[in-house]
């Protein structure tokens, strides 16, 4: 079967790793647990704050457009510098980058719990996002260079991805509980967790040898242009409903974003040591994994923002009730994602990604039935169950496909790319959903504005998920046809009649 059909790669220089088989020693498990804990913390932090947004907005007097920057500030710091973080892990040493960034994350968490100004709060979130931009690719590349490609790595990545997705899903529950006490606790909790992980990582993660110092180049020009491009893009989308889509400032922001992106591509083509080696995009399965990451996380982050406002502002649910409504999705992810690796071994990562995207699309389309008086058992619960299935299937499979067939010295790059795609998708789709919600806002009645935005915003995230389905089919169908032709050719060849 072809590469496109299976979702696997035919690498020129694959990462080999060192651990294989089913029996892992205690040191390997300890390191994997620490790395899983860090990814769990990343997901936990983002989703806890999502539940607390209405309380933060009410306490600090922030509008929906400003409020979404509490999430987008983190996402943009994360997504904007992930490529640099991944390359730094390859060049400076994965363990060193992981430890320093985790320490910064802990300090920024503590500061976020203490500030009393909306702007300062957004700044601390951006700093935390920058720190996560270095921990995430460093952690993922430690795994992909430790476990040999195949069943061993798929098993490790399934566990790893399950922890990240579970943190994101279960963070809603923690966020609801803590917001009942006060939204500041959602900012404070990650600080001691990060400190414990830092101490454990310094003990259990083995030292690695960084790249040759003579070849170190961090491509700051590339990092700054791609980060600036994303910041301006999201800013333009968020501000456009208030200013107008044809407002000169809106058009200037879009144009400058495009120019910075073009400059980034030019820089990457000309520099001797690019932040992103553009040749990596010749691989169809790498492109598919990154597009899939864009639509999966983008659609979900947009839906979570919309769903949280809907349940709390429109229906009057408490933060805890909102968290419990999302809980079934988290439980499905926690129990289902660790088993995804075995499914990928059987049918291929691209097929598993397709199943996950279909579950996401089904969840959003079902939610179109929601209104001012929804029935939990027939609308909200089935939506959450489908979201859990989608995350459990798609999130691990995307990580496996994105790092398959990549040489060890570019695992940080591959990890940074897929994590960037997750975060950029989240930032852009969240901005679009926020624009829809802001465009229907009713002064003095936020619930009415959310209800007016419900159908168009849900249709938007449904469309994003369906784009992912179509892209995946475009990858799978040609591969399946090629595999069928290959089987027919073998069957028709002399000496194969008995097959």
C-alpha positions in Angstrom: 0.0 0.0 0.0 1.2 3.5 -0.8 2.4 6.1 1.6 -0.6 8.3 1.1 -2.9 5.4 1.8 -1.3 4.3 5.0 -0.3 7.6 6.4 3.3 6.3 6.9 6.3 7.7 5.3 9.1 6.2 3.3 11.9 8.2 4.8 15.3 8.9 3.5 16.8 9.1 6.9 14.3 8.1 9.6 14.8 8.8 13.3 15.8 5.5 14.8 15.5 6.1 18.5 16.8 3.5 21.0 13.8 1.9 22.8 11.8 -0.8 21.0 9.5 -3.6 22.0 6.9 -3.8 24.8 9.2 -3.9 27.8 10.4 -0.5 29.0 12.6 -0.1 32.0 11.8 2.2 35.0 13.9 5.1 33.7 12.1 5.2 30.4 8.7 5.2 32.1 9.8 8.0 34.5 11.0 10.2 31.7 7.8 9.6 29.7 5.6 10.4 32.7 7.5 13.7 33.2 7.1 14.7 29.6 3.4 13.7 29.6 2.9 15.7 32.8 4.3 18.8 31.0 2.0 18.4 28.0 -0.9 17.7 30.4 -0.1 21.0 32.1 -0.1 22.9 28.8 -3.6 21.7 28.0 -4.8 22.1 31.5 -3.7 25.8 31.6 -5.4 26.7 28.3 -8.7 25.1 29.1 -8.9 26.2 32.7 -8.6 29.8 31.6 -11.3 29.2 29.0 -13.9 28.4 31.6 -12.9 31.4 33.7 -13.2 33.9 30.8 -16.7 35.2 31.7 -15.7 35.7 35.3 -12.4 37.5 34.3 -14.4 39.7 31.9 -16.9 40.7 34.6 -14.2 41.3 37.2 -11.8 43.3 35.0 -14.4 44.9 32.7 -13.1 43.4 29.5 -15.1 43.3 26.3 -15.4 39.9 24.4 -12.9 41.2 21.8 -10.4 42.0 24.5 -11.2 39.0 26.6 -10.3 36.6 23.8 -6.8 37.9 23.9 -6.4 36.2 27.3 -6.5 33.0 25.3 -5.0 34.3 22.1 -2.1 35.9 23.9 -1.0 32.5 25.1 -1.8 30.8 21.8 0.2 33.4 19.8 3.2 33.3 22.0 3.0 29.5 21.8 2.4 29.2 18.0 4.6 32.2 17.0 7.7 30.8 18.6 7.2 27.0 18.3 9.4 26.8 15.3 12.2 28.6 17.0 11.6 26.4 20.1 11.9 23.3 18.1 15.1 24.4 16.4 16.6 25.5 19.7 15.9 22.1 21.1 17.9 20.5 18.2 20.8 22.9 18.6 21.1 23.6 22.3 20.0 20.3 23.7 16.4 19.1 24.3 16.8 18.6 28.1 18.3 22.0 28.6 15.7 23.8 26.6 12.9 21.9 28.4 14.1 22.7 31.9 14.7 26.4 31.3 11.3 26.9 29.6 9.5 25.0 32.3 11.0 27.3 34.9 9.8 30.4 33.0 6.4 28.9 32.8 6.2 28.5 36.5 7.2 32.1 37.2 4.8 33.5 34.6 2.0 31.4 36.2 2.6 32.9 39.6 2.6 36.5 38.1 -0.6 35.9 36.2 -2.4 35.1 39.5 -1.2 38.4 41.1 -1.8 41.1 38.4 -4.9 43.3 38.5 -4.9 44.8 35.0 -6.2 43.2 31.8 -3.2 44.2 29.7 -0.7 42.8 32.2 -2.8 39.6 32.4 -2.5 39.2 28.7 1.3 39.9 28.8 1.8 37.1 31.4 -0.3 34.8 29.2 1.9 35.6 26.2 5.1 34.9 28.3 3.6 31.5 29.3 2.9 30.8 25.7 6.5 31.6 24.8 7.7 29.2 27.5 5.3 26.5 26.2 6.7 27.1 22.7 10.0 25.7 23.9 8.8 22.9 26.3 6.3 21.3 23.8 8.7 20.6 20.8 11.5 19.7 23.2 9.4 17.2 25.0 8.0 15.7 21.8 11.4 15.4 20.2 12.8 13.7 23.3 10.2 11.0 22.8 10.7 10.6 19.1 14.5 10.3 19.5 14.1 7.9 22.4 11.6 5.4 20.9 12.3 3.6 17.6 9.8 4.4 14.9 7.0 1.8 14.7 4.9 0.2 17.4 7.1 1.4 20.3 7.0 5.0 19.3 3.3 4.8 18.4 2.6 3.5 21.9 4.6 6.3 23.5 3.0 9.0 21.4 -0.5 7.6 22.1 0.1 7.9 25.8 1.7 11.3 25.4 -1.1 12.7 23.2 -3.7 11.2 25.5 -2.2 13.2 28.4 -2.2 16.5 26.4 -5.8 16.0 25.2 -6.9 14.9 28.6 -5.3 17.9 30.2 -7.2 20.2 27.7 -10.5 18.4 28.3 -10.2 17.8 32.1 -8.9 21.3 32.6 -12.5 22.4 32.0 -13.5 20.6 35.2 -10.6 22.0 37.2 -11.4 25.4 35.8 -15.0 25.2 36.8 -14.2 24.1 40.3 -11.5 26.8 40.8 -13.5 29.6 39.2 -16.2 28.9 41.9 -13.5 30.0 44.4 -12.1 32.8 42.2 -10.7 33.0 38.7 -7.2 33.8 40.0 -6.8 30.2 41.2 -6.9 29.0 37.6 -3.8 31.0 37.0 -2.1 30.0 40.3 -2.5 26.2 40.1 0.0 25.6 37.2 2.8 27.2 39.2 3.4 24.4 41.8 2.7 21.7 39.2 5.3 23.2 36.9 7.8 23.4 39.8 7.3 19.7 40.7 7.7 18.7 37.0 10.9 20.8 36.8 12.4 18.9 39.8 11.4 15.6 38.3 12.7 16.4 34.9 16.1 17.4 36.2 16.4 14.0 37.7 14.8 11.6 35.2 15.4 13.1 31.7 18.7 12.0 30.4 21.2 14.5 29.1 21.6 14.8 25.4 24.3 16.1 23.1 23.3 19.3 21.3 24.2 19.9 17.7 27.7 21.0 16.7 28.3 24.5 18.1 29.8 25.5 14.7 26.4 25.0 13.0 24.2 26.9 15.5 22.0 29.4 13.9 18.6 30.4 15.3 17.2 32.4 12.4 15.8 35.2 14.5 14.7 37.0 11.3 12.5 34.1 10.3 11.1 33.7 13.8 10.2 37.4 14.1 8.6 37.7 10.6 6.4 34.6 11.1 5.4 35.7 14.6 4.5 39.2 13.4 2.5 37.8 10.5 0.3 35.7 12.8 -0.1 38.5 15.4 -1.3 40.9 12.7 -3.6 38.4 11.1 -5.4 37.6 14.3 -5.6 41.3 15.3 -7.1 42.2 11.9 -9.7 39.4 12.1 -10.7 40.3 15.7 -10.9 44.1 15.1 -12.6 44.0 11.7 -16.2 43.6 12.9 -15.9 46.9 14.9 -13.8 48.8 12.5 -15.2 47.4 9.3 -13.6 44.8 6.9 -12.8 47.6 4.4 -11.4 50.0 7.0 -7.9 51.2 6.0 -6.4 49.9 9.3 -8.0 46.5 8.8 -6.7 46.3 5.2 -3.3 47.5 6.2 -3.1 44.8 8.9 -4.0 42.0 6.5 -1.6 43.3 3.9 1.3 43.6 6.3 0.6 40.1 7.6 0.8 38.8 4.1 4.0 40.7 3.4 5.7 39.4 6.6 4.7 35.9 5.6 6.2 36.4 2.2 9.3 37.8 3.8 9.5 34.7 6.1 9.4 32.4 3.0 12.1 34.4 1.3 14.3 34.3 4.4 13.9 30.6 4.7 14.9 30.1 1.1 18.0 32.2 1.3 19.5 31.5 4.8 22.1 28.8 5.2 20.4 27.5 8.4 16.7 28.2 8.1 14.2 28.0 10.9 12.1 25.8 8.6 13.7 23.7 5.9 11.1 24.3 3.2 11.9 21.0 1.5 10.1 19.2 4.4 6.8 20.2 2.8 7.5 18.0 -0.2 6.3 15.2 1.9 2.5 14.7 1.5 2.0 13.1 4.8 3.8 16.0 6.6 1.6 18.5 4.9 -1.5 16.5 5.7 -0.6 16.2 9.3 -0.1 19.9 9.7 -3.3 20.8 7.8 -5.1 18.3 10.0 -3.6 19.9 13.1 -4.8 23.4 12.0 -8.4 22.3 11.5 -8.7 20.0 14.5 -7.4 22.4 17.1 -8.8 25.5 15.4 -12.3 24.2 15.2 -12.2 22.9 18.8 -10.8 26.1 20.4 -13.4 28.1 18.5 -16.2 25.8 19.6 -15.0 25.8 23.2 -15.0 29.6 23.4 -18.5 29.7 21.8 -19.8 26.8 24.0 -18.5 28.4 27.2 -20.2 31.7 26.5 -23.4 29.9 25.4 -23.7 27.8 28.5 -22.8 30.5 31.0 -24.1 33.8 29.4 -27.0 32.5 27.4 -28.2 29.6 29.6 -27.0 31.0 32.9 -25.0 27.9 33.9 -22.3 28.1 36.6 -18.6 27.5 35.7 -18.9 24.1 37.4 -22.0 23.1 35.5 -20.2 24.1 32.3 -17.2 22.1 33.2 -19.3 19.0 33.9 -21.0 19.4 30.6 -17.6 19.1 28.9 -16.5 16.2 31.2 -17.7 13.3 29.0 -15.4 14.4 26.2 -12.4 14.4 28.6 -13.2 11.0 29.9 -13.4 9.5 26.4 -10.0 11.1 25.5 -8.3 9.8 28.7 -9.4 6.2 28.1 -9.5 6.1 24.3 -6.4 8.0 23.2 -3.8 5.5 24.6 -5.3 2.8 22.4 -5.0 4.9 19.2 -1.5 3.7 18.5 -2.7 0.1 18.0 -5.4 1.3 15.6 -2.8 3.3 13.6 -0.6 0.2 13.3 -3.6 -1.6 11.8 -5.2 0.9 9.4 -2.7 3.8 9.1 -2.5 7.2 10.6 -4.4 9.0 7.7 -7.4 6.7 8.1 -7.5 7.3 11.8 -7.3 11.1 11.3 -10.2 10.8 8.9 -12.3 9.0 11.5 -11.5 11.7 14.0 -12.3 14.6 11.7 -15.7 12.9 10.8 -16.5 12.8 14.6 -15.6 16.4 15.0 -17.7 17.5 12.0 -20.6 15.4 13.3 -20.4 17.0 16.8 -20.5 20.6 15.4 -23.3 19.8 13.0 -25.3 18.3 15.8 -24.8 21.4 17.9 -26.6 23.4 15.3 -29.7 22.2 17.0 -28.9 24.1 20.2 -31.1 27.0 21.1 -32.2 28.9 24.2 -33.7 25.8 25.7 -31.6 22.8 24.6 -32.1 19.3 25.9 -28.9 18.0 27.4 -29.4 14.4 26.6 -30.1 14.9 22.9 -27.9 17.9 22.0 -25.1 18.7 24.4 -24.2 15.2 25.6 -24.0 13.7 22.1 -21.9 16.6 21.0 -19.4 16.2 23.8 -19.2 12.4 23.2 -18.4 12.9 19.5 -15.8 15.5 20.5 -14.2 13.0 22.8 -14.0 10.4 20.1 -12.6 12.9 17.6 -9.9 14.0 20.0 -9.0 10.5 21.0 -8.5 9.4 17.4 -7.1 12.5 15.7 -4.8 14.1 18.2 -2.4 11.1 18.7 -2.6 10.1 15.0 -1.6 13.6 13.9 1.4 13.6 16.1 2.5 10.2 14.8 2.1 11.2 11.2 3.8 14.6 11.7 7.0 13.0 13.0 7.1 9.8 10.9 10.2 9.3 8.8 12.0 12.4 10.1 15.8 12.2 10.9 16.8 12.6 14.5 18.5 16.0 13.9 15.2 17.4 12.6 12.8 15.9 15.1 12.6 19.3 16.9 11.7 21.0 13.6 8.9 18.4 12.9 7.6 18.7 16.5 7.7 22.5 16.2 5.8 22.4 12.9 2.9 20.3 14.1 2.6 22.1 17.4 2.7 25.4 15.5 -0.1 24.2 13.2 -2.2 23.3 16.3 -1.7 26.7 17.8 -2.1 28.8 14.7 -5.3 27.0 13.9 -6.5 27.7 17.4 -5.6 31.4 17.2 -7.1 32.1 13.8 -10.4 30.2 14.2 -10.8 31.6 17.7 -10.4 35.1 16.2 -13.0 34.3 13.5 -15.5 33.0 16.1 -14.9 36.0 18.3 -15.5 38.3 15.3 -18.9 36.6 14.8 -19.8 36.8 18.5 -18.7 40.5 18.7 -20.7 41.3 15.5 -23.9 40.1 17.1 -23.3 41.6 20.6 -26.4 43.1 22.3 -25.5 46.0 24.7 -26.4 45.0 28.2 -27.5 41.5 27.3 -24.5 39.3 26.4 -26.7 36.1 26.4 -28.8 37.5 23.6 -25.8 38.3 21.5 -24.4 34.7 22.0 -27.7 33.2 20.9 -27.7 35.3 17.8 -24.2 34.2 17.0 -24.8 30.5 17.8 -25.8 29.3 14.3 -23.3 31.3 12.2 -20.4 30.6 14.6 -21.2 26.9 14.8 -21.5 26.7 11.0 -18.1 28.3 10.8 -16.4 25.6 13.0 -18.3 22.9 11.2 -17.0 24.2 7.9 -13.4 24.2 9.2 -13.8 20.5 10.3 -15.3 19.6 6.9 -12.3 21.2 5.1 -10.1 18.8 7.1 -12.3 15.8 6.0 -11.9 16.8 2.3 -8.2 17.3 2.6 -7.8 13.9 4.2 -9.9 12.2 1.5 -7.7 14.0 -1.1 -4.7 12.2 0.5 -6.4 8.8 1.0 -8.3 8.3 -2.3 -5.3 8.6 -4.6 -3.3 6.3 -2.3 -6.0 3.7 -2.3 -6.3 3.8 -6.1 -2.6 3.4 -6.5 -2.6 0.5 -4.1 -5.5 -1.2 -6.0 -3.6 -0.8 -9.3 -0.5 -2.2 -7.7 -2.4 -5.3 -6.5 -4.0 -5.8 -9.9 -0.7 -5.5 -11.6 0.8 -8.2 -9.3 -2.2 -10.4 -9.8 -1.9 -10.1 -13.6 1.9 -10.7 -13.6 3.1 -14.2 -14.8 3.5 -16.6 -11.9 0.9 -14.8 -9.7 -2.2 -16.7 -10.8 -2.2 -18.7 -7.7 -2.1 -15.7 -5.4 
